[in-house]
Protein backbone atom coordinates (compact mmCIF):
# COMPACT_ATOMS: atom_id res chain seq x y z
CA UNK A 1 0.00 0.00 0.00
CA UNK A 2 1.38 3.37 -1.01
CA UNK A 3 1.11 5.98 1.74
CA UNK A 4 2.46 9.47 2.26
CA UNK A 5 3.91 9.34 5.77
CA UNK A 6 6.02 11.53 8.01
CA UNK A 7 8.43 9.20 9.80
CA UNK A 8 9.09 11.85 12.43
CA UNK A 9 5.46 11.64 13.55
CA UNK A 10 4.99 7.86 13.62
CA UNK A 11 8.43 6.35 14.23
CA UNK A 12 11.54 6.66 16.37
CA UNK A 13 13.25 8.29 13.40
CA UNK A 14 15.45 5.29 12.59
CA UNK A 15 15.51 2.91 9.64
CA UNK A 16 16.41 -0.71 10.22
CA UNK A 17 17.61 -3.82 8.40
CA UNK A 18 16.79 -7.40 9.36
CA UNK A 19 20.10 -7.64 11.24
CA UNK A 20 19.39 -4.62 13.45
CA UNK A 21 17.93 -4.63 16.96
CA UNK A 22 14.71 -2.77 17.85
CA UNK A 23 12.42 -2.52 20.88
CA UNK A 24 9.73 -4.96 19.82
CA UNK A 25 9.48 -7.68 22.46
CA UNK A 26 5.84 -8.30 23.42
CA UNK A 27 5.27 -11.98 22.56
CA UNK A 28 5.31 -12.83 26.26
CA UNK A 29 2.21 -10.70 26.79
CA UNK A 30 -0.20 -13.63 27.19
CA UNK A 31 -3.68 -12.92 25.97
CA UNK A 32 -2.96 -9.49 24.46
CA UNK A 33 -4.60 -9.30 21.06
CA UNK A 34 -5.12 -5.56 20.60
CA UNK A 35 -3.16 -5.63 17.31
CA UNK A 36 -5.61 -8.28 15.98
CA UNK A 37 -8.72 -6.15 16.47
CA UNK A 38 -10.27 -3.24 14.64
CA UNK A 39 -7.86 -3.56 11.70
CA UNK A 40 -10.52 -3.26 9.00
CA UNK A 41 -9.10 -4.36 5.66
CA UNK A 42 -5.54 -3.17 6.36
CA UNK A 43 -3.87 -6.61 6.66
CA UNK A 44 -3.08 -7.02 2.98
CA UNK A 45 -1.87 -10.44 1.86
CA UNK A 46 0.84 -11.07 -0.71
CA UNK A 47 1.25 -14.36 -2.63
CA UNK A 48 3.64 -15.81 -0.02
CA UNK A 49 1.04 -15.16 2.69
CA UNK A 50 -1.57 -17.06 0.71
CA UNK A 51 0.89 -19.89 0.07
CA UNK A 52 1.59 -20.13 3.80
CA UNK A 53 -2.08 -20.07 4.78
CA UNK A 54 -3.07 -22.67 2.20
CA UNK A 55 -0.21 -24.93 3.18
CA UNK A 56 -0.65 -24.48 6.92
CA UNK A 57 -4.42 -24.95 6.90
CA UNK A 58 -4.56 -27.49 4.08
CA UNK A 59 -7.20 -25.52 2.18
CA UNK A 60 -7.52 -23.66 -1.13
CA UNK A 61 -7.80 -19.96 -1.98
CA UNK A 62 -11.51 -20.50 -2.61
CA UNK A 63 -11.86 -22.03 0.87
CA UNK A 64 -10.11 -19.04 2.43
CA UNK A 65 -12.54 -16.74 0.63
CA UNK A 66 -15.47 -18.34 2.46
CA UNK A 67 -14.85 -16.62 5.79
CA UNK A 68 -11.16 -15.83 6.34
CA UNK A 69 -10.13 -13.40 3.60
CA UNK A 70 -11.78 -10.92 1.24
CA UNK A 71 -10.83 -8.90 -1.83
CA UNK A 72 -10.44 -5.14 -1.95
CA UNK A 73 -8.95 -2.60 -4.35
CA UNK A 74 -5.66 -1.20 -3.02
CA UNK A 75 -4.18 1.66 -5.06
CA UNK A 76 -6.05 0.41 -8.12
CA UNK A 77 -5.05 -3.27 -7.76
CA UNK A 78 -7.27 -6.03 -6.38
CA UNK A 79 -5.59 -7.74 -3.44
CA UNK A 80 -6.78 -10.07 -0.67
CA UNK A 81 -6.76 -9.08 2.98
CA UNK A 82 -7.61 -10.77 6.26
CA UNK A 83 -11.30 -10.48 7.05
CA UNK A 84 -12.47 -9.17 10.41
CA UNK A 85 -15.22 -11.06 12.23
CA UNK A 86 -18.15 -8.64 11.89
CA UNK A 87 -19.61 -9.31 15.34
CA UNK A 88 -16.29 -8.68 17.14
CA UNK A 89 -14.27 -6.66 14.62
CA UNK A 90 -11.31 -8.94 15.15
CA UNK A 91 -9.25 -11.22 12.92
CA UNK A 92 -11.06 -14.34 11.70
CA UNK A 93 -8.14 -16.41 13.03
CA UNK A 94 -8.29 -15.06 16.59
CA UNK A 95 -9.49 -17.62 19.14
CA UNK A 96 -12.03 -16.93 21.88
CA UNK A 97 -9.11 -16.73 24.31
CA UNK A 98 -7.50 -13.98 22.27
CA UNK A 99 -4.76 -16.16 20.77
CA UNK A 100 -3.64 -16.40 17.14
CA UNK A 101 -4.58 -19.79 15.69
CA UNK A 102 -2.24 -19.39 12.69
CA UNK A 103 0.81 -18.01 14.52
CA UNK A 104 3.23 -20.45 12.88
CA UNK A 105 2.21 -19.35 9.37
CA UNK A 106 0.82 -15.87 10.04
CA UNK A 107 1.02 -13.20 7.30
CA UNK A 108 3.95 -10.86 6.82
CA UNK A 109 2.05 -7.79 8.08
CA UNK A 110 1.36 -9.61 11.35
CA UNK A 111 4.98 -10.76 11.67
CA UNK A 112 6.27 -7.22 11.24
CA UNK A 113 3.95 -5.40 13.64
CA UNK A 114 4.71 -2.84 15.01
CA UNK A 115 7.28 -2.47 12.25
CA UNK A 116 6.49 -1.13 8.80
CA UNK A 117 8.40 -1.03 5.53
CA UNK A 118 9.51 2.06 3.64
CA UNK A 119 10.66 1.64 0.06
CA UNK A 120 13.53 3.57 -1.47
CA UNK A 121 13.90 2.82 -5.17
CA UNK A 122 14.12 -0.97 -5.52
CA UNK A 123 14.99 -1.56 -1.88
CA UNK A 124 13.30 -1.15 1.49
CA UNK A 125 14.08 -0.80 5.16
CA UNK A 126 11.99 -1.27 8.27
CA UNK A 127 10.76 1.48 10.60
CA UNK A 128 9.28 1.20 14.08
CA UNK A 129 5.74 2.55 14.56
CA UNK A 130 6.01 3.88 18.09
CA UNK A 131 2.32 4.66 18.65
CA UNK A 132 0.81 1.37 17.45
CA UNK A 133 1.57 -1.06 20.29
CA UNK A 134 0.63 -0.11 23.87
CA UNK A 135 2.51 -2.98 25.52
CA UNK A 136 4.98 -1.44 28.04
CA UNK A 137 8.58 -2.37 28.80
CA UNK A 138 9.44 -3.80 25.39
CA UNK A 139 12.74 -5.61 25.04
CA UNK A 140 15.24 -5.31 22.21
CA UNK A 141 15.01 -8.06 19.61
CA UNK A 142 16.90 -8.65 16.37
CA UNK A 143 14.41 -7.95 13.60
CA UNK A 144 15.01 -11.17 11.66
CA UNK A 145 14.36 -13.11 14.87
CA UNK A 146 11.16 -11.13 15.39
CA UNK A 147 9.96 -11.92 11.87
CA UNK A 148 10.64 -15.67 12.29
CA UNK A 149 10.85 -16.19 8.52
CA UNK A 150 13.20 -18.94 7.27
CA UNK A 151 15.65 -17.89 4.54
CA UNK A 152 15.08 -14.20 5.26
CA UNK A 153 17.34 -13.19 2.36
CA UNK A 154 15.14 -15.02 -0.16
CA UNK A 155 12.02 -13.60 1.45
CA UNK A 156 13.22 -10.01 1.33
CA UNK A 157 14.34 -10.40 -2.31
CA UNK A 158 10.84 -11.68 -3.11
CA UNK A 159 9.23 -8.74 -1.27
CA UNK A 160 11.27 -6.30 -3.35
CA UNK A 161 10.23 -8.06 -6.55
CA UNK A 162 6.55 -8.21 -5.61
CA UNK A 163 6.61 -4.51 -4.73
CA UNK A 164 8.02 -3.79 -8.21
CA UNK A 165 5.27 -5.87 -9.84
CA UNK A 166 2.57 -3.95 -7.97
CA UNK A 167 4.24 -0.62 -8.72
CA UNK A 168 4.28 -1.38 -12.45
CA UNK A 169 0.67 -2.54 -12.39
CA UNK A 170 -0.43 0.56 -10.48
CA UNK A 171 1.34 2.71 -13.06
CA UNK A 172 -0.65 1.06 -15.85
CA UNK A 173 -3.94 1.52 -13.98
CA UNK A 174 -3.13 5.16 -13.29
CA UNK A 175 -2.25 5.96 -16.89
CA UNK A 176 -4.98 4.08 -18.77
CA UNK A 177 -8.55 5.27 -19.10
CA UNK A 178 -9.71 1.89 -20.35
CA UNK A 179 -11.90 0.08 -17.82
CA UNK A 180 -11.53 -3.20 -19.69
CA UNK A 181 -7.73 -3.03 -19.45
CA UNK A 182 -7.92 -2.33 -15.71
CA UNK A 183 -10.33 -5.22 -15.14
CA UNK A 184 -8.38 -7.70 -17.27
CA UNK A 185 -5.03 -6.78 -15.72
CA UNK A 186 -6.45 -7.18 -12.23
CA UNK A 187 -8.05 -10.52 -12.99
CA UNK A 188 -4.83 -11.80 -14.57
CA UNK A 189 -2.68 -10.84 -11.56
CA UNK A 190 -5.22 -12.31 -9.15
CA UNK A 191 -5.37 -15.63 -10.99
CA UNK A 192 -1.65 -15.84 -11.75
CA UNK A 193 -0.32 -15.10 -8.28
CA UNK A 194 -3.14 -15.96 -5.88
CA UNK A 195 -5.88 -18.24 -7.20
CA UNK A 196 -3.78 -20.70 -9.22
CA UNK A 197 -2.71 -23.35 -6.68
CA UNK A 198 0.91 -23.60 -5.62
CA UNK A 199 2.57 -26.98 -5.19
CA UNK A 200 3.37 -28.13 -1.67
CA UNK A 201 5.97 -30.80 -1.19
CA UNK A 202 8.03 -32.73 1.34
CA UNK A 203 11.52 -31.45 2.12
CA UNK A 204 13.88 -31.93 -0.79
CA UNK A 205 11.18 -32.53 -3.39
CA UNK A 206 9.91 -30.18 -6.10
CA UNK A 207 10.13 -26.37 -6.20
CA UNK A 208 9.82 -24.13 -3.17
CA UNK A 209 7.56 -21.07 -3.18
CA UNK A 210 10.24 -18.71 -4.45
CA UNK A 211 11.02 -20.89 -7.47
CA UNK A 212 7.34 -21.18 -8.31
CA UNK A 213 6.83 -17.44 -7.89
CA UNK A 214 9.80 -16.64 -10.17
CA UNK A 215 8.43 -18.96 -12.85
CA UNK A 216 5.00 -17.32 -12.66
CA UNK A 217 6.63 -13.89 -12.76
CA UNK A 218 8.51 -14.71 -15.96
CA UNK A 219 5.21 -15.71 -17.55
CA UNK A 220 3.54 -12.56 -16.25
CA UNK A 221 6.16 -10.09 -17.48
CA UNK A 222 5.14 -10.47 -21.12
CA UNK A 223 1.45 -10.24 -20.28
CA UNK A 224 1.90 -7.10 -18.18
CA UNK A 225 3.79 -5.48 -21.08
CA UNK A 226 0.73 -5.98 -23.28
CA UNK A 227 -1.41 -3.98 -20.87
CA UNK A 228 1.20 -1.23 -20.64
Secondary structure, DSSP 8 states (H G I E B T S, - for coil): ------HHHHB-S--B-TTSEEE---TT-TT--GGGBS-TT--B--HHHHHHHHHHHT--HHHHHHHTEEEEEETTEEEEEE-EETTTTEETTB-TTS-BTTGGG--HHHHHTTEEEEEETTEEEEEEBTTT---SS--EEEHHHHHT-SSHHHHHHHHHHHHHHHHHHHHHHHH---HHHHHHHHHHHHIIIIIS------TTSS--HHHHHHHHHHHHHHHHHHH-
